[in-house]
């Protein structure tokens, strides 16, 4: 028995003409808010307020940032600005003598680390082969 597997499940259906339902709601809401603003405010103020409202409605409906909707960007921005922030360490230099001490200490640490060398044994192919052979021999002796 064969079953048909649904494809393109991430693509939203076009409900109202070329727009998805979310896009239509954003555009209709922005247009409705602009109509209300024009009806209740003088024309110059209405135009000045309708431009940002229409831009926000258009961005919510169509604009994507790195493949994500503008609504997700606004949600992340609001969460970042309203959420708590954790600062683990914030170094403040109050007087210049502390700065010179810190700079001297950093220079000293760099000099010590530059002089420190790690002696690693050099393995050539023959030494590696001898080591593998001796391990094989030790392993056979234990059995």
N, C-alpha and C positions, 0 to 999 in steps of 0.2 A: 504494500500500500504506500503510495507516495503522497507526501504532504507538501503544499506550497509554502515556502518560507517567505515571510514578509521582508521586503527590501526597502531601503530608503526610509527607515523609521525616524531618522533625525530631521528629515525635511518636513516642515510644517505645510499643511494643506492650504491652498489658496481658497479662501471662503468668499471674499467680496472682491470680485474682479481680480486684479493682479496682486491684491494685498492679502496677507494672512489676517486672522481674527485679531491678534494683538496689534498689528500695524494699523488696522482699521480703527480699533478703539483709541489708540494714541492720537491718530490724525483727527478723528471725530471729536475727541475730548479737547484737543488744542483748538480746533475750529470753533467749537461751542463756546469755549472760554473767550476766544477772540470776539465772537459775536456779542457776548454779554458785556465785555469791556467796551466795545464800540457803542452799544446802546446806552450805557450808564455814565460814560465819561466824555468830556469834550474830545473832539477829533484828534487834536495834536497829542494829548496825553494817551488816548486810546492807541494811536499808531505807535507811540514810543513803548507802550506796554505789550502790544501785540507782537512786535518783532521778536523779543526774547521768548515769548510763549510759543510762537510758531517755530522758532529755531529749536526749542527744547522738544516740542512734539515731533518735529522731523528727525531729530537725533535719536529720540526714544524709539521711533518707528524703523529707521533705516540704518543708522550709523553703527558700525561694529569696530571694536578695538581688539586687535590680535585675535580675531575670530569669535569674540564674545560680544554679547549685546551691550548696548550703552546702559541698560538698566542694571546689569551686573557690575559695571564700572561704578555707577553712582552708589550702589549698595556697598561695594568695597570701600569707596571713599568715605561714606558716612560712617561705616564701622571703624575705619582707621581714625577719623577725627574725633569720634565720640568715645571710642574704647580707651581703656587704660594702657599706659605705656610703661615698660619696665626698663629702667636704666640701672645696669649692674655696677658701673663704675664711671665716674665722671671726674677726671683729674683737672683740678684748677691750680694754676700757678699764681700765688699771691704776690711774691716778691721776686726780684730778679736773681737773688742768690739761690733760690730753689731751682730756678731754670738752669743755672750754670751747674749746680750739683747734679741735676738730672742728666744734663748733656755730658758731663764728665763721666758719670756712671755708665751711660750708654756707650761712650767711646771706649771705656775700660773693658766692658763686657765684649764688645766687638773685637778688641785686640786680643783678649784671652781666647776667644773662640777661633780667631785666625791662627793663633799659635798652636792650638790643640790639633793634633793629627791622630787619626785612628789607624793603627797598624793592622792591616788586613793581610792574612796569608795569601800568597799568590799561588793559584792552582793552575798548573799546566795540564795538558792532556795526559801526559805520562803519569803525573802524580795522581790525577783523577782516576785513571785506569788502575794504578796500583792500589789505590784506596778501595775501589770497587772490588778488585780481586781479593784483597785481604778481608773485606766484609763477607764475600762469598765463602772464603775458606773458613772464617770463624763460624759462619752459620752452619757449614757442613760438619764442623767438629762438634758442635753442640747437639746435633741430631744423632 
